[in-house]
């Protein structure tokens, strides 16, 4: 993808080239092997940190790269997506949803204690919100944390947790006031991966094979009160603020996977011959490619506009939240269309394990569900727009 529009600076383009080279050299050559093995080397986190992937938007004192706009998140998502493995990208960047609560709401002591290790790639951060019986209904969570002196005693379960097995730190939503209803009485805690009483069970998935995904069980885990993220019983505010960037990231990565599918379909259509002529010379194939290009163009236009609006203080509010929700739905629908058309264009080869479009095809649904399912996004957008 080129970055020659008015939204991008020379620094944006240089960053894009850095991440493009990182992906091509450190990820793509090994991605089939890692995907089949359902894991990837932990050393990749350190390599990602060295090229600036892990520190975007974090204070310099913790090893971060401050003063970057959402276009950097968008660029990194698009360029990493060229490896065609959502699982690798999700786990490699699980700190983008696990660490922001610490950065934005953690105490100075907590930030100094954990953020440098996360941003250097030494430690892995994950977010633990979803519960087996709750899904997208965050306000109904049941994992409880009972105060006992300088500790909370945490009991309950979380599921579908990205980097759930290997994470060193979990940002966990818990109910600290059992008498409160809905969003009230919820808090966020940092729970370390080696805490006694914490067990982790790996989950098998349709896609995202290279991402370790787990169900977590907390059996009276003792967690220091110093690990509280934000005010007690005000954790719902922490969770909601985290969602905007997560959904933007999901939209950008979905666009990147869609773009990869389009490029593979176009290349195949130009080279493959049937009935004496190239696939691209058949009108029906050209129409598929045009449909893909149309959706990509519409998604990119909205995505760049939303990224710009996220930098404008006067544009923050319900309308922008609604647009982020709509962008996520548009981008994942574009990914769905492009993945389907690409597999169809490649035919039997598109169905073969190890092809980029095959991996992306089975990862469409998790992009559409993660961060809030499509139906949730529509309902939230409608409320933010006042109807």
N, C-alpha and C positions, 0 to 999 in steps of 0.2 A: 504494500500500500504506500502511496506517496502522501506526503504531508506538506503540500504546496499551497494550501488555501490560507486565507487571511488569519485563521485561528492560530497558526503555528509559527514559532520563532526558530532561529538557527539552533538554539539550545534544545528545543523539542526534536528537531530533525537529527541532531547529534545523538540524543538519547535513544531515539528509535533505531538508529544504526547500531548502537551498542547492544541493545536487547536483541536485535535481529541476528547479530553475529553470535551472541551468547546462545541463543536458541539453536542456530545452525550448527554450532561447534560442540556444545555441551549437552544438548538434549536430543535433537532429532536423530542423530546416528544410532542412538541407543533405545529409542522410545518403544520399538516393537518388543525388544527383550524385557524392558521394564514393565510394559503393560501386561505381558504374559506372566511375568513373575509376580504381578500385583504389588509391586513396590519399586522404590528407586533409592539410590545411595544417599545416605544422610549427608554426605559431603557436598551434595549439590546445594544445600542451603548456604554453606559458606561461599561457594562460588557465586551464587545469586547475590549474596550480600556484597561481594567484592565489586560487582558491576552496578550497585546502587538499587537493586530491585527491592530489597527488604526495608530500606530506610526512608522511602518516600513519605514526606509529610511529617516526619518525626524530628524533634529538637536535636540540634547538633550535639548537645551535651551528652546525649545517650547514643551517639553514633549515627544519628539520622541525617536526612537531607531536608532541611526546612524550606518553606516558601516555594513549594511546587504546587501547581494548579492541578485540577482533575484531569487535564489532558495528558499528564504524565501517567496517571493510572490507566487511562484509556489506551495510550500507546503501548504500555507494557502488556496489557491484556491482549491486544490485537497481535502483537509480535510473538508473544509466547504461544498464542493459539495456533501458530503455524506448525507447531509440532504435532497437532492433531490429537492431543491427549488431555481431556479435561481433568482426568484424575490427577495427573502429575501437577498441572497448574493449580488445582484446588488445594492440594496438600502443600505444595511449595509455598503458596501464598495464603495459607490458613491464618497466618498472623494478621492479615488485612482485616479479618473480622474478630480475631481473638484479642489483639493488642490495642486497638483503638479505645475500648473502654478504660484500659489502664492509663493510656496517654491522656485521655480527656477528663477522667474522673478519679484516678488513683491518687493517693497521697504522694508527696515528694519522696518519701522513704520507699514506697512501693515501686514507683517509677524507676528510681535509681537502682533498686535491687534487681529488677527483672528486665527492663527494656534494653539495656546494653547487650545482654546475652541473647535476646531475641533478634535484635537488629544486626548482630554480627553473624547470625546463623548458627550459633553454638547451641541455643535452646529453641524449642518449637512451641508455638502458642496456638491454642484452639479455642473455639467458642462452643459452649454447651448450654443451649437454650431448650431445644425441642425435647419433649418427653413422649414415651410410648403411647399415652392416651390423649395427647394434646395436639400434635401436628402444628398447624399454623396458629392455633389459639393460644398465644403466649400467656394471656391473662389467666388461663386455667391451670397453670403449672402447680405441681404438688410437692416437688422436692423441698424439704423443709430444713431450716437451719435454726436450732434452738440455742439461745445464748447460755453459756456456762462459764462465768467469769471472763477470762481473757480469750475464750475460744467460742466458736460456734460448733455444734454437733450437727453434722449434715447427714441426712438420710434421704434416699430417693433414687431415681433413675433418669438418665438422659439417653437419647438415641439419635442415630444418623449423624454422629459427630465426626466431622472431617478432621483427619490427623488424630483420631481418637485413641489409637494404640500408642503411637510414638510421642505424643505431645508431652512436654515437660510442665506446661502451665495451661490450666483451663480457666477461662472466664465463665463462671457458672451462675445462672439465674436460680435463686432460691426464694422460698417464702419464709420471711422472718417474722411475720405477724399472722398467726394461724386464724385469727378472727376477722381479718380483713378480707374483703371480697374483690374478685377480679384483679385489676392492675394494682390496687393498693396492697401494701404489705410485702412487696417483692423487693429483693435486694440482689446485688451482684457481689460475688466473692471470687477471689483468685484461689484456686485449689491446685496444689502441686501434684504432678503425676505420680510421685512415689508416696503419696499420703496413705498411711495404713487404713485399711477398710475400703479402699478404692479398687474395684476390679473392672477389667476391660474385656469386652467380648467382640471379636471381629465380625463384621457383617459382609455377606456376599451381595453383590449388586449387579444390575443389568449393565451398567457402564461404570465409568470412573474406576476402572480396575486398578490403576496405579496409585490410587488414593486409598490409604487405610482408613476405613470408616468403622466406627465402633458404637456399641451400646455401653454406657458407663453405669455402674452400680455403686452407690455411696452407702456404706453400712456404718453409720455412726462415726463418720470421719471427723476428726478434731482439726478445725481450721482456725488459725489465729484471727482475732478480731482486727488486727492490723492489716489483714488481707481484704478487708472490705473495700469495694470499688464504688465510690460515691456514697451519698448518705444512706443510712439504713432506712429501709422501707420506701426508697425512691428509685429503685433499680429499673422500674419500667421506663423511666425517662432515659436512662443509660441505654437500654435495649433499643428504644425507638430511634434515638439519634444514630445508632450504629447501622440501622437498616438502610438509610439513604445511600451511603457509599457502597454497601454490599450489593444493593440492587443495581447501582450504576456499573459496578465492576462486572456483575453477571451479564448485563446488557452489552458491555464492551467486549467481553470474551465471547459471547454468543455471536456478535458481529464478526469477530475474528475467525471463528470456526466456520461461519457461513461463507466468508470470503475464501477460506481455504477450499471449501467444497466447490465453489464457483470456479476457482482457478484450476482445480484438478479436472472438473468436468469440461471446461473450455479446452484445456490442453489435450485431453483424451479425444474430444470431438474433432479437433484439428488433425490428429494423427491417425485415428481409427477409420478404416474404410469398410463400408458395407454396400453390397449391390453396385460395386464399381465406383463409388464416390465416397468422399469423407462424410463422417457423421454430421459435421457442421453444414454440409451442403444440403441436408434434408431440412425442410422447413419446420417440421415438428420439433427437431432438436434445437434449431435456432430460437424458436419460440420459448423453449424451456430456459435457454440461456438468457434471453431477454427478461423473462419473468424474474430470474434470480438477480440479474443486474438492477432491475427496477427496485426490488425490495432492498437490496444492499444500498442503493443510492438514497432511498427514503430514510433508511435506518441511520446511515452515516450523517445525513443532514440534521436529523433530530438529535442525535447523540452529541454532535459538536455544539449545537445550540444549547443543549442542557448543560454540557460541560462549562460553557461560557457563563451561563446563568448562575451556576453554582459558585462563581467567583464574585458575583455582584450582590453586595449586602442588601440593596434595596429590592432585590427580586426573591429573597428568601421567604418562605412561607408555604401556605397550602397549595398554591398553584404550581410551584416548583415540585413539591412532593408528588402531586398528581402527575406531572409530566415525567418524573422519574419512574413512576409505576407504569405509565403508558409506554415509556421507552423500553422498559424491561419486557413487556408483553410483545411489543413490535419486534424487538431484536431476537427474542426467542422464537417467534413465529417465522422470522426471516431465516433463522438457523434451521428450523424444521423444514421449510420449503427447499432451501438449498441442499440440505443433506439428502432429502428424498429425491430431488431431481438429479443430484450427482450420482447417487447409487444407481438410479434408473439409467442414466447416461452411460455409466461404465459397465452396466449389465452384470454379467457373471463376475467380472473382476471387482466390481463394487461390493460384492457380497463376500469376498475373500478376506479372511483374517490377515491383518498386517497392512491393509491399505488404509490411507488416511481417512477416506470418506466412510469406510466401514466403522472405524472407531468413533468418528463424530456422530454417525447415524444413531448408534446405541447410547449416545450421551445427550441426545436432545431433551429427553423428558426431565432429566435432573436439573437442567438449566431452567426449564419452564416451572419446576416445582420449588427449587431452592430459593431461599430468601423471601418466600411468599408466593404461593401458587397463583396462576393466572386469574382465577376467580377472586382471590383475596386482593390482588392488585387492582382489579376493576372496581371492586367495592370500596377500597380505600380511596382510589382516585375520585369516585363519585362523591364521597363524603367531603373530601378536600375541596371539591368544586362547588359544594353547597347544595347537592341534590341527591 
